[in-house]
Each structure stands twice: as structure tokens, then as C-alpha cells.
Amino acid sequence: MAPYIMEEYIKACKAGKRDYQARMMKGQLPTLQVLDEILPPKGSYSEVPLGLVQIPIDQIVGTKSGGRSNAFAGNFMPILRENTEFAYKWATLSQSHINEGIRDPIKAYEYMNKFYVEEGNKRVSVLKYFDAVSVPGYVTRILPQRTEQKENKIYYEYVDFYALSQINYILFSRLGSFVRLQKAVGKGAKDIWSDDDKLTFSSVYSRFAAEYESLGGKKLSITTGDAFLAFLMIYDYKDICQKTVNELKELVGKSWEEFKLLEHDQEIELKMNPTSEKKSLLDRLLPVSTPKLKIAFLYAKTPATSAWTYAHELGRLHLEQTFPEEVTTECYENLTRDLAEKAIADAIQKGCNIIFTTTPEFVQASVQAAIAHPEVKILNCSLNTSHRYIRTYYARMYEAKFLMGAIAGAMAENGQLAYIADYPIFGTIANINAFALGAKMVNPRAQIYLEWSTLKDVDLGIAMDNVIKKGVTVVSGQDMVIPEDASRYFGLYHIEKEGPRNLAMPLWHWGKFYEQLIRTIMDGTWKYDDNKDETKAINYWWGLSAEVIDVIYSQNLPIGTQKLLTMLKRAIATGEYHPFSGILYSQNGMIQSDPDKILSPEEIITMDWLADNVIGTIPKSRELKEQAKPVTLQSGVESQKG
């Protein structure tokens, strides 16, 4: 063979020996992985033929049997001497690939989304050397038994996704990602991908991967798929499909902090109380002029039609009254997600340097604007939302609901209570359970009938009539009402012949929340909330201790109940007592067995269980009315599972 033909083999062999040595020094297996050596015992898996498949080269990691594994380093580059028959065949195959390309399919096994070659090791080696993207191959899938291990669960999510899309080149490290990807590209849970769908996705994903990896993506401890899904949570898939290479590169670069955020197991840094960080001596000595702030508030509805929006509007007015010289505000009402993008752009154009978006629906618009305008502080009212470019805020309403439950347990003659919930989102389940625990503390026999106001196939009036027939006399309804609504069916009320008698009402004091946040910006302590040594999303989650929530109760409550309420409120605010402390039971069994333990904030936020004295269920997204879906899609309990 002519010497020049062996040149490629010699280069490949050097690359193989470098990899071999590097793996040896790290104490790793220096040659190819062998599937037969890592398979579980026979009988504990099944084989499924997949037919002819385009196999991603990067996911080919070894051989089926050990016969040829020692001819290659772990990176599939050859390591045998150049005067061997193996070297001659490799070089010949290399020349053939240069002249006409390798077209013959290999045979391989797929196990846990990695591929192991049965026939065609040298072809794979040559293609890897020339940086090919994929190789055709006849594939047999090794399907292990289902287990509770995270890796196994992710793999079975991939198997389900592959059945719909035939896509095998995107990898995730987190549960629920394949389901979220299916949603993100506009597909229903069971929708089959067309050939055009696959081509479009392949084009978009490969362009993203190229830009992401060129900027150093492989140095991050996440998969390219993880980064791509995070990207889709910021920018709509259809919009990304239309981006030019340069536009995509710019967006990927600007979104880098979002990708770094994924490296943390705990992505969110919860700020449980307003910052008490003191300014440095230099900051205190140097006089600082109070900045003039122009603040925009974005509402999904109007104060006249929504109690939630009305509460935030009261917060905006509180700011104007508290800081008449330092703060001016703008408000935008009745916004959809698309209109929110335009409203944020308009607010920025008008010179607003702080923007509050008051619903989880506006998270995506908020993040996009924050990436494009880093000089503007944008905060979104949501819980468990992990984005680096915005901060989020919410209140620990479960503390107030625990107090409401205690009142309800004391005031219900027979211990039969009802709770009307709206959206099954982060925070709501904790509110329900805290109410149930508060009632149970006062009355061990208390039972809570749970109803949802957003179910599409249920008439709430009829449901409540049925609950009342079961003996319910005390109901926890919507938190508050708008002034135009003369209804007294809000807060905690006792059902009587003359109508409802209001007992108590939880209070969202957004004015105090906004005031304390704005003060941190004015005095410069805002910056101390952001730890520069860590890349985490910041979520302000304040409660009774910060006076941003409260319970207003009737003075007609028994004196003993009022005293109990005052004592519990003080104990929770000072941290002496926690609603989710001690032994806890769900409808399905014990949640916490240690009498001295307290659920972590993360466990409280992401609750997907109901207390054992709650009669009812957590609805699925498909069971909800259409207007409820945008909120639950962003912050729903179901969404955390995919």
C-alpha cells in the first residue's frame, strides 16, 4: 500500500494512543466498553428490533462483544501497529470513505440510549475520525426492566418519545424533559411527528448545538439537550425556526446564564425574608442620592374583574403613596402573553427601569425582555420559577391558610369543612394542606372536602350543594373579592340560613412586599441578594415574618379562638412553630416520620400530595378550563413531572 494511504491511519492511531494514555492516568477503562459485560442478567431484559436507523456517531460508545474492543481506544480510534492487517483494512476503508463515502449499514445494539457495535467497528472508527454526524445501522434495542432509578425513568421517557418522533440524538439529564420537549414544539402528548417535523427539528437543533458547543457548551455539566430545552422555555420554537445563524448565535450567547443555572441541583435560591445585609463602610460613608424610579406593573386582567389583579393594584397605589417623590408608575391591564411582550417593550421605551409582571403566564416574555435589556430590573410573581435573568417573588400564603384552618376547625360544629381551590399550581397544594393541618390541630376529626373552581366539566354550585348535604358548615372560598362584587362568599365563612357569615380572610399585602423590595433598590442592598460565586435564580418568598401576608378575622370569634390565633400567628412569624413540622400523613401514607423534622421550603413548594384528612384530588391539566391552562402550563404541579 502506498505510504500516503497509511497517513490517516497513523494520525488516527496517535489520537487513539493519546486517549488510551489519558484514560489510564485517570484510572478509567482505556479501551472500548463491551455491552456483554454490563448487561443485566438474562431474563431481566428484552430485545426489540428497531430496523434501519440513523445512529448518532457521538452515542456509539462500544462494541457488543469483547473480541475487537482491544483494537481501539475508548474514543474508537485505532491503537494497533501500522504494519498489521487491521491497520491495512482501516486505511483501505478510510480511502474508500474519502473517495465515495461509507454507505453500508452497521449492526448495533442500543442500551440506555447508547449504541454498541456488533458489525462495523472499523467503519465507525473511520467515521468518527472524519467527524461524521451519523451512520446507518440495523439496531436492536435492549429494553431493561423498569426501576425507580432516575436514569431508568429518563430512559423510558425517551422510549416513549422515540415511538412518536423517531428522534434519538437529543439527550436529557432530568425527568420530564422529553414530555416538555413534545409540548415545547407544539405537539400533543400522543402526536406523531411527520417527516417534515423531523427535518425541521433536526435543522434547528443542529444549528443550536453548533453555536452552543462553539461557545463552550461541552464544558458545562449538562447535556446539549438540557440547554436546548431551557432555550425553548425562553423563546418560542416557531420563532427559533425562523432565526438566521447570526441571530441564533447572539441569542445563545445572551442566554448563557440560563444554561449555567442548570448545573445546580438546587437552581433556586429562596430568600425567605427581606435582606438584612448591611452596606459596606465605604457605601455608608459616601452619600448616595436616591434614584428616581419608574415602575411598570403588568396585569393579566383588570382590577375590576380580578381579585388577584386588584390586590396587586393596591400594592401599586401603596408604592405611589409611600414614595411620592421617588416613584412614578405605569400599569398595563388585560394582557395576554403576546400583549405582555408588547407592554414590556412599551414600558422600557417609556423609561421604566423596574417592571413587575404579576402572573406566571408572563415569565417567558419577562425573561426575553430581561436578556435583551439587562439594564432593566424585571420581576415576575411566580413560585419555583428558575431563570437567571429575572427575579421572582411570591408570598408564603400557606402560613395564613394554616391559621384559617385553625379557625375553621374551631368553628365547624361537626368538623366537616370545604375548601375551594382555583389553580393546581406551586403553592396552592401547600395552602390546602396547611389549612387541613390547622383544622386537624384544633379538631382531630376535621375533614376537608376539596373542590376546584377551574374544572371544565364540573358545576361548582352543584358540587358545593352536594358538599353542604354532607354536613359542611364552614367553607374556605376565594381569598378576597373586588369592590364591585357584593358577594360575601369569600375568605372563610360559616353557612347559615340567612346567608354566609364571614369569619376570616387571608390578606396578600403586596404593598408592603413592593415597598420592601423597592427600598433594597434605593439603598443599594439589592445587589447583596445575588451571590456572585453561585449561579442561581433568586426567588423572594416572604411570609408573616415580613408582614406581607396576614389574616383578618371577625371580632365575633370566641375569645379563646382569637387568643389561639394570636399565639399561633406570633409563633409562626418568629419561627417557633412551623405548620409542616412533625409527623405528616398524606392520603397514601406517611410523608414524614420524624417528630422533630420540618419540611424544607423546596418540599413545601413542590408538594404533589394531599393531607390524609382531605377528601378530593389534584386535577390534571386536561381536566381544567381553557383559561386555566396558561398558568398551570408554566407553574402547575403537573408540569414538574413533565
N, C-alpha and C positions, 0 to 999 in steps of 0.2 A: 504494500500500500504506500502511496506517495506520502512523504513526510507531512505535507501541508494538511492532509486529511486528518492526521493524528493531532493537529494543533488544538482543535476544540476539545478533544478528549483530555489532553494534558492540562488545559485550563480548568476543565470540569473536575479533574482528579485533584488538582491543587485546592480547589474550593471545597471538595469533599474532605480532604485531609485536614484543612483548617477547621472545618466544622467538627470533625471527629475529635481533634485535639481539644477544642473548646468545650465540648460536652464532657470529655474525660476529666478535664480540670474542674468542672462543676459537679462531678460525681454522677453524671447522667449517662443513660444508655447511649453509646456513641453510634450505634447502627440503627437500622430501621426497626420500628415497632412491629411485632408479629401478632396478628389478630388471634391466632390459635392459642397464644399464651395468655391472653387477657379475657377471653370469652368466659362467661359463667358456665357452670356445669351443664352438660347436655340434658335436655328436657326442661330447662328453665328459660328457654328462648325459642322463637320460631323463625323460619326463613320465609321471606316474601319477595318473589321476583318482581323487579320494577321495570324490566325491559331495557331498551336503549335509552341512555340518559347522558346529558352533557354534565360531566363531573368537574366541579371547580378544582383546578390544579392545587390551590393552596390547601384544600381539605383532604388531599391524598397524603396520608402520613405514614403508611407502612405496607407490609405485604401480608398476604393471607397465611402463608406458612413460613417456616424458618429457613427454607432451602437457599434463598437468594439474599436474605437480609444482610449477610456479612459482606456482600459485594458493594454495598452502598453505605455512605454516612447517613446520619439522621436527617439530613436535608435532601436526601435522594441523589446526591452527587456520587459518582463512582470513586472507589478507593483502591481498586486492583491495579497492578503494574501495567504499563502500556504495552508490554510485549506478550500479553495474554490474549487468548481467543476472545474473551469477554470484551477487552478493550477494542479489538478489531471490529467486533459486531456493533459495539456502541458507536464507534467512529463512522462506520458504514451507515448506520441508521441516522446519525447526525447529518451526514452529507445528503442522504435521501430527503431529510426534512428541509434542508436548505434548498434543494432542487425542486421539490414538488409537494412538500408537506406530509405530515403523518396523518393518515386518514383511517387506518384500520382501528376499529374499536378494541379497547382492552376489556378484560373481565375483572370485576372488582366486587368486594363486599362493603356494604355501608353499615357501620355500627356506631350508634350515638352521634350521627351526623359527621362522621369521619370515614374516610374510604381507605380500603386495604386491597392491594392489587393481587389478583390470582394469576393473571396472564398479562404481560406487557410492562414489566418493571423497567426495562431499558427504554421503552417508548416514553414512559412517564419521566424518567430521568432526563432524557433529551429535551422533552418539552419544558420541564422545569428550568433546565439550563438556558433555554431560549426565551424564558419568561412568557410562555403561553398562558392563556387565561383558563382554558378548559380542555378536556379531551373526551371524545365519545367513548362510552363503555356500557357493557351489559352488566347491570348491577343487581345484586341480591341483597335485600335488607335483612339484617339480623335484628329481630324485634325482642328486646328483653321483657321480662315481667314488669308490671307496674309496681313501683315502690313509692315511699313517701320522701325519698331523697329529691332535693331540689333539681339536680342535674337530670334525673329521670323524668320529673314532671315537665321540665322545659322541653325535653326531647319529645315527649308525647304531644305537647302543644305544637311542636314542629311537624310531627307526623300528620296531625290534623290539618295544619296549614298547607303542607305539601300536597295533600289529597285535593285541595281546592285550587292550588296555584302552580304546582309542579316546579316551584322555585326552591332551590337547595343551596343557594350561595350566600344567604344572609343568616348570620348567627346572632343570638342574643344570650345575655348572661342573667336575665331577670325573668321571673314568672310573669305571665300575662302579656308579654311583648308581642307574640305572634298575633294574638287576638286584637291588640291595639293597632298593630300594623294593618290588619284587614280593615278595621274601621277607618284608619287614617287615609287609606287610598280610596275611600268611598264605597267599600264593599259591605254587604250584609254578612252576618255570621256564617251563612252557608252558601254564599255566592261563589260560583265557579269563575275562574279567570279565563278570559278569551286569549287567543294568540296575540291580539293587539295589546291587551292589558299587560301581558308578559313582556312584550318588546318595549313598551313604553317604560315599564318599571325597570327593566334591565338597563336601559339607556340612562334614566335618571339616577339610579343607584350607582352605576359605574362612574358617572361623572362626579357624583358626590364623593364616592370613595377615593377617586383620584385626587381631588382637591383636599379632602380631609387628611389623607396619608401624606400628601406633599407638604402639609403644614406641620407634620409631626404626630399625626394621629396614632401611629403604631406605638409611640412611646407611652401613651395613656393605657391604663389597666382596664380598658373596656373594649368591647368589640366595635368594629365599624358599624355593625347593625345597631348597636345601642346608641351610637352617636346619630345615626340617620333617623332613628325613631324620635329622638329628642328634637332633632331638626324639624321633623314633621309636626311636632307639638307646638312649634312656633310659627311655621309657615305652612300654608295650605298646599297639599300635594299638587293640585292643579296649577297653582301659581309657580311652584318649583319646576314643573314640567316645561314651563314657558321661558325659564331663565336662560340667558346666554352663559357661556363658560365663565366669562369675567364677572357677571352678576352673581353667579353661584359661588365663585371663589371669594368674592367680597362678603357675601352673607355668611359663609362658613367661617371665615376669619373673625367676623364680628361676633359670632355666636360661640366662640371658643370657651368662654367661662361656663356655658351650659354643659359642654362636654366634660370639662374638668370636674364639674359638680357630681357627675355620675360615678366618679372614682370612690366616693364616700358611701359607706353602708348607711350612715345617717346623713342624708343630704340636707336636712333642715335643722337650723339652729333656732330653737324656740326661745324667745325672750318672754319669760313668764311675768316679769314686772318691768315698769319703766326703768330706764338706765339710771344707775346711781353713780356712774363713773364721774370722778372729779376731773376738771380740766387741769392741764399741766400748769406749773408755776408761771411759765412764760405766757401761756394763754391768759392766765388770770391777771398778770401784770400789764399786758398790752391791752389798751382799750379797744373794744370791738364794737363797731356800730351795728345796731340791729338791722338785718337786711329787710328790705321791703319784699313781701311775698305775695305772689298772685297765684291763687289756688283754684283748680278746676275740680268739680265733682261730676261724675258721670253716673246716671241712674238708668236702670232698665225700664222702669215705669215712672209714674208721676206721683208726687206726694199725695195727690187727691185720690189715687186709685190703689195705692200700695202702702201698707203699714210699714213694711221694711224700708221703702224709699222715704216715707215720712220721717222715720226715726233718724235716717242719715241727713235729711234736710234740716231737722232740728239741730243736728251736730254742726252743719254748715253755718246756720244762723248763730249758734253759740260762739263759733270762731270769730265771726264778724263783730259780735258784741264784746268779746274778750280782748280782741286786738284791733280796735277801730282805726288806729293809725298805721299799724304794721301790715295788715292783711286785707286784701280785696279778693273776692271770689267770683267765679263763673259757675253756672250749673247747666248741664245738658240732660234733658229728660226724654223718656220714652224711646230708648235706643235699642236697636238690635245689635248683634255682633258687628255686622258690616258698618252700621252707622256709628258704632263706637270708634272704629278706626278713623272715620272722618272727623268725629268730635275731638278726639285726641289731637289730630293734626291741626284742627282749628284752634284748640286751646294753646298749643305750642306756638302757633303763628301769632296769637294774641299776647304772647309773652308770659304765659303761665309757667312757673318754674317748679310747681308741685301739682301732681294730678292724682286724685283718689278715684279709682274705679270700683264701684260698690257692689259688684256681683262677680261670682266665679266665671260667669259667661264671658267676661271681658278680659280674661287672663291672656289669651293669645294676642289680642290687639295691644294689650299693655306691654307685653314682652317685646313685640315687634317695634313698638314706638321707643321703648327704653334702649334697645340695641341701636336704633337709628339716631337717638338723641340722648346720649349719655349725660348731658348737662342738666337734664330734667329728672327730678325725682318722681317716680311713679310707684304708687302703692295700690294693691288690689285687695279687696275684702274677701278673703277666702282662707280655708284651713287646709293644711297638708299639701300646699302647692309649692313645688320645688323649682324655682327659677332664680338664677343668679343676678339677673339684670334688674329685677324689681324686688321690692319687699312686700310682704303680705301681712295682713292684720285680721284679727278676729277676737272674740271675747269668750271666756270660759263660762258660757251660759249654763253648763251643767251644774255649777255651784248654786246658782239661783234656782234651778229646777229641783235640786235636792231639797232646798228649803220649801219650795212649793209642794213637793211630795209629802214632807212632814206635816204641813198644814192640812193637806188633803186627807192624810191618814187619820189625823185628829178629828176632822170634821165629818167624815163619812160614817153614818150610823152603823152600816153593815160591812164596811171595809171594801165595798165594791166601787171602783173608780174607773174613769175613762180618760184616755189621752189621745188627742187629735194631733197627729204629726203631719208635716207637709212633704218635704223632700227627703228621701233616704240618702243624705249626703254626710260627709265627715262632720262630726259634731252633733248631729241630730240623734244618732243612736246613743251617744253618751248622755244626752239630755233625757231621753226616755228612760234609760237605766238608772240615772241619778234620781229621777222622780220616783221610780219604783222602789229604790233603796231607801229614800227618805220616808216614803209611806210605810214601808216594812219596818223601819226602825221604831215608828210610833205605834204601828198596828201590825204585829207579825202575821196576821191573816189577810192583810190587804192584797187585793188582786186588781190588776190594771188591764182593762180592755183597750187594746191599741187599734185605732182606726187611722187611715191615711186620707187626706183631703185631695190628693192628686191622682188617685186611682181612676183609670179611664172607664172601667166597667162597673163602678160602684157608686150608687147614690148615697152621699154622706148622710143626708137627712134620714133615709130609711135605715142605714146602718146604725145611726145614733138612736133611733126609735127602738131597734132591736136590743141595743145595749141597755137602754133605760128599762126595758121589760125584764132584764135580768137583775134589776135592783140597783143600778148605778144611780147615785145621787150627787156625786161630785165629779166635775169634768175639768180637765186642763185643755183649753182651746187655744186659738191663735194668741200670740203673745200680747198684741195690742191692736187697736183699731184706729182708723183715720178719723179726724173730727167730723167729717161729713156722714160717717156711718153711725146711726143711732143705736146699733145693736149693742146689747150687753153680754153677748156670747163671746167673751174674750177673757184671757187670763185664766184664773181658777175660779169656778163658780159653782154654786150649790143649786141644784134643780128643785124648784118649788112650784106650787100650783099657780102662783101669781107671775111666775117667770124666773129667770136666773137671778140669784143673789151673788154679787161679786165678792170674793173672799180675798183675792190677792192677784197681783200682776207682776211678771218679771219685767225689768227695765233694762233696755240697751241704752246706756248713756254715751252715745257716740261723741257728744260734745266734749266730754272730759277726755275721751280717747284721743280725739283730734287735737285738743288743746295740749295734751302732754307730748304728743308726737311733734307738734309744731315748736314747742318750747325747746326740744332737743336740737332742732334745726337752727333755731335762733341763737342758742347759746353755744353751738358748736359741738355738743356732745353726741350728735347723730353719728359722727364718724367712729365713735368708740364701740358702737354696736357691731361693726364689721371687723372681724379678726383677719388681718392681712395674711396670717400664717396658715389659714384654712380657707378652702373654697366651699362655702356652704350658703344655702339660701336662708334668708332671715325672715322669721315669722313672729310677729308680735302677738302673743296670746295672753292677754291680761284678764284679770278677774275681779273678785270682790276686794282683794288687797289694793288694787289700783283705782277702786271706786268707779269702774267703767260699767259694772252691772250692779243691780240691786233688786230687791223685792219690795214692792209697795203693798201693804196689806190693810185690810179693814180694821178699824178700831173696835169693831163689834166682835172680833175674835175673842174667845175666852182668854182671861188674863194669863192663865197657865200656858196656853199656846203661844201667846205673844212673848212671854218670858223665854220659852223654849226656842222660839225663832231668833230672838236677840242673842241668846247664848250660842246657838249653832252658827249664826252669821259671824259673830266675833271669832269663834274657834276656827272656822274655815278661812277667814280673812288673815288670821295670824299664823296659819299653818299648823295649829294644834290638832285639828281634825281634818280628815280628808274623806269625801264621800265614797271613794273607791278603795278604802282600806279594809284589811282583814279578809276573812273567808268570803268568797263570792261564788255564787252559783248561777249558771245560765239555764236556759230551757233544756240543754243537752247534757248538763252535768257540771262538775266543779271547774271553775275558772282559776281560782286562786285558793290554795290550801293553807298558806302561811298567815296566821292571825296578825302578824306584825308587818306584813308587806303592804305596799301601796302600788297600785298600777302606775306604770310610767306614763308620762304625757303622751308618748307615741302610742302606747297601748290604748289609752283613752280615746285619742283622736281616731284611730283606725278600727275601732270596735265594729265587729260584724256579727255580734251575738246579742240576744235579749235576755234580761234577767228572768229568773225562774218564776217570778210572780207576775210576769207579763203574758197576757193571752193575745197572741197575734203573731205576725211575721213581718220580715223586711221585704218589701216588694222588689221585683226585678224591673229593670228599665222598660222592658216590653209591656209591663202592666200599667205604666204611667201615662197620663195625658201628654199630648204633644208638647204643650208649653213647659212641662216639667223636664223634658229630656235634655235641653241645652245645659242646664245646671248640673244634672246628675251625670252627664257625659264628662264634664270637667272635674267635678268633685264628689261624684257618687261613690258610696261604699262598694257597689258592684264593680266600679271601674278599677279599683286597686287590684282586683283579681283578674282583670282583663275583661 
